């Protein structure tokens, strides 16, 4: 894949490319795996001295798929795709990546898709993950350089994700608010988390967009990314997510997973230099709870 830049400083090629998020390891791939660097149409190396206005062209070699990730055929609901990024609407019940207990995962499905489409880059680069029983938008990079560019956005927290959750509790829940409570590992479990002073800072913002008796539909934004953050925070304030038996959620509504859905994802496209805003409708199982609770469909602007 070829990328072209115009030098805006006097420096070595490698220094200039680092500012374009081309790392030392990626430069090594360019050098040893069939890529190339040109300045004003002439082949050059990474220590060539640039002048302002020089045109730098970089060929990044194609990426071969990882052999230890098995390609598994499974339909994908693609929300967005171009040469650099792929976004899907993840269903419930599938982990993002393989583990000792999960082998039939979203990463396996995406690898099959990349290979079956005969794309030149076939490595799976996950930018944003979701828990196995959380549904909604997941973002992938289609090559390592695109992944590196979005990693910087993750670090600067400019990739924005919003979630819908169905919660229930006896305590009063204000129309909007912030939950600031540190999250730590549960001393008695390797899976669960808890609010505790020994934990890392965690910040969750929310807005109630629907009240259906005891059930509330909440629109949530994370400002930090702690494990199980939404589930732990809402359990902590006395409003656990429906179906979330791990953190005290009610199972009597017929939903048997945490009622959590990533409905919005936005990022700045570093190659097209524009904002990308993606959305996903509320899932059928979550909407069914609302329909059966209030006897009517949820308004379109809340889905």
ROMAR-747786 format. One line per field, with one value per residue (C-alpha): residue number from 1; x, y, z. Coordinates in steps of 0.05 Angstrom, whole numbers, plus 5000, padded with zeros to 4 digits. Last residue first. Layout:
N
i = NUM|...
xx = X|...
yy = Y|...
zz = Z|...
***
This chain:
303
i = 303|302|301|300|299|298|297|296|295|294|293|292|291|290|289|288|287|286|285|284|283|282|281|280|279|278|277|276|275|274|273|272|271|270|269|268|267|266|265|264|263|262|261|260|259|258|257|256|255|254|253|252|251|250|249|248|247|246|245|244|243|242|241|240|239|238|237|236|235|234|233|232|231|230|229|228|227|226|225|224|223|222|221|220|219|218|217|216|215|214|213|212|211|210|209|208|207|206|205|204|203|202|201|200|199|198|197|196|195|194|193|192|191|190|189|188|187|186|185|184|183|182|181|180|179|178|177|176|175|174|173|172|171|170|169|168|167|166|165|164|163|162|161|160|159|158|157|156|155|154|153|152|151|150|149|148|147|146|145|144|143|142|141|140|139|138|137|136|135|134|133|132|131|130|129|128|127|126|125|124|123|122|121|120|119|118|117|116|115|114|113|112|111|110|109|108|107|106|105|104|103|102|101|100|99|98|97|96|95|94|93|92|91|90|89|88|87|86|85|84|83|82|81|80|79|78|77|76|75|74|73|72|71|70|69|68|67|66|65|64|63|62|61|60|59|58|57|56|55|54|53|52|51|50|49|48|47|46|45|44|43|42|41|40|39|38|37|36|35|34|33|32|31|30|29|28|27|26|25|24|23|22|21|20|19|18|17|16|15|14|13|12|11|10|9|8|7|6|5|4|3|2|1
xx = 4335|4317|4303|4258|4211|4209|4152|4091|4064|4106|4143|4133|4157|4215|4240|4231|4276|4332|4324|4316|4380|4381|4401|4473|4509|4573|4604|4668|4702|4744|4817|4812|4875|4869|4794|4774|4733|4661|4624|4552|4504|4549|4496|4489|4433|4480|4459|4398|4341|4274|4253|4262|4338|4348|4421|4463|4533|4548|4474|4475|4407|4384|4441|4451|4420|4441|4497|4551|4514|4515|4589|4608|4569|4593|4666|4668|4744|4765|4765|4761|4716|4659|4595|4527|4455|4408|4342|4308|4267|4226|4167|4191|4235|4272|4330|4367|4435|4501|4574|4625|4692|4741|4804|4844|4828|4853|4795|4746|4690|4689|4712|4693|4734|4793|4748|4752|4795|4751|4797|4794|4751|4755|4690|4668|4597|4571|4500|4437|4362|4375|4366|4327|4342|4298|4338|4335|4381|4375|4439|4454|4527|4568|4638|4684|4753|4787|4813|4885|4911|4854|4868|4942|4921|4880|4942|4978|4920|4919|4993|4981|4929|4854|4839|4780|4723|4667|4596|4542|4529|4556|4553|4624|4654|4669|4733|4758|4817|4823|4875|4865|4921|4899|4929|4925|4850|4829|4756|4755|4818|4791|4723|4754|4799|4738|4702|4761|4769|4695|4704|4693|4753|4734|4754|4830|4824|4805|4787|4723|4681|4616|4548|4513|4520|4574|4554|4616|4666|4722|4778|4834|4811|4739|4685|4627|4568|4584|4539|4583|4562|4606|4661|4717|4790|4835|4885|4950|4971|4970|4948|5003|5011|5025|5088|5085|5107|5127|5130|5163|5154|5205|5175|5222|5287|5299|5364|5367|5373|5314|5340|5326|5296|5285|5216|5219|5240|5225|5219|5207|5172|5191|5197|5265|5263|5189|5183|5240|5205|5143|5184|5213|5143|5106|5061|5069|5116|5157|5160|5196|5247|5259|5268|5321|5305|5290|5216|5149|5161|5103|5073|5053|5026|5028|5000
yy = 5063|5126|5171|5117|5116|5049|5004|4998|4959|4994|4935|4885|4936|4957|4886|4871|4929|4898|4830|4861|4901|4977|5006|5017|5082|5105|5175|5183|5251|5273|5274|5220|5185|5199|5185|5218|5172|5160|5101|5099|5043|5000|4955|4933|4892|4844|4775|4733|4779|4749|4806|4762|4761|4824|4847|4834|4843|4774|4763|4817|4805|4877|4923|4941|5004|5011|5062|5008|4963|5020|5029|4956|4942|5005|4992|4917|4923|4996|5041|5113|5170|5123|5151|5122|5130|5099|5063|5057|5000|5008|5036|5048|5110|5130|5174|5173|5207|5179|5195|5143|5158|5108|5119|5055|5013|5014|5058|5003|4995|4922|4877|4806|4755|4731|4727|4733|4796|4831|4870|4945|5002|5074|5113|5174|5164|5224|5248|5253|5247|5228|5156|5150|5085|5024|4997|4975|4985|4978|5000|5039|5053|5109|5105|5163|5155|5220|5189|5213|5141|5114|5168|5148|5075|5099|5117|5053|5011|5046|5030|4957|4944|4935|4969|4941|4976|4943|4969|4934|4877|4861|4787|4769|4834|4887|4908|4970|4974|4901|4888|4822|4806|4795|4853|4843|4829|4764|4775|4705|4721|4786|4754|4692|4736|4776|4713|4688|4757|4756|4692|4617|4596|4619|4582|4586|4651|4675|4749|4791|4740|4718|4712|4776|4801|4851|4906|4913|4967|4959|5008|5025|5010|5026|4993|5014|4980|4908|4856|4795|4725|4668|4628|4613|4631|4601|4649|4611|4623|4699|4729|4757|4832|4870|4912|4987|5031|5100|5163|5227|5291|5343|5411|5427|5390|5318|5285|5211|5169|5123|5103|5133|5112|5172|5197|5262|5221|5147|5095|5020|4958|4885|4855|4879|4955|4968|4917|4953|5020|4988|4968|5038|5067|5103|5150|5208|5243|5179|5188|5255|5227|5166|5210|5253|5325|5393|5406|5406|5345|5328|5259|5201|5133|5068|5000
zz = 5382|5421|5361|5332|5392|5429|5409|5453|5512|5566|5596|5539|5487|5532|5544|5470|5452|5491|5458|5388|5392|5394|5327|5308|5292|5258|5254|5213|5219|5159|5140|5086|5111|5185|5190|5255|5298|5319|5348|5370|5391|5435|5468|5540|5571|5606|5583|5599|5577|5595|5642|5704|5703|5745|5749|5811|5783|5754|5741|5688|5655|5667|5683|5756|5784|5857|5848|5851|5802|5753|5762|5758|5695|5660|5679|5664|5654|5659|5597|5620|5597|5580|5551|5568|5542|5593|5583|5651|5679|5743|5703|5633|5636|5573|5554|5621|5609|5631|5643|5669|5701|5729|5770|5783|5844|5916|5937|5917|5867|5846|5790|5772|5734|5776|5836|5912|5916|5865|5819|5827|5800|5825|5828|5789|5763|5725|5717|5677|5687|5760|5783|5849|5885|5873|5815|5743|5684|5609|5575|5511|5497|5468|5437|5420|5390|5413|5477|5465|5472|5429|5377|5376|5368|5308|5268|5288|5265|5198|5191|5210|5156|5152|5218|5257|5294|5335|5340|5379|5426|5495|5515|5494|5517|5464|5431|5394|5346|5327|5272|5236|5187|5115|5078|5002|5006|4975|4995|5025|5064|5095|5110|5141|5185|5206|5229|5269|5302|5319|5358|5355|5397|5466|5530|5527|5488|5419|5407|5408|5445|5413|5448|5427|5356|5334|5285|5242|5226|5175|5163|5114|5043|5060|5102|5146|5180|5160|5191|5186|5167|5194|5161|5208|5194|5247|5280|5290|5218|5224|5157|5112|5112|5047|5043|5058|4999|5022|4981|5006|4966|4986|5003|5060|5051|5072|5093|5076|5139|5123|5054|4986|4919|4874|4855|4894|4955|4950|5005|4993|5014|5001|5069|5095|5089|5094|5151|5187|5177|5209|5269|5276|5274|5219|5258|5208|5258|5255|5180|5188|5235|5191|5129|5163|5179|5148|5159|5125|5080|5034|5044|4999|5019|4980|5000
***
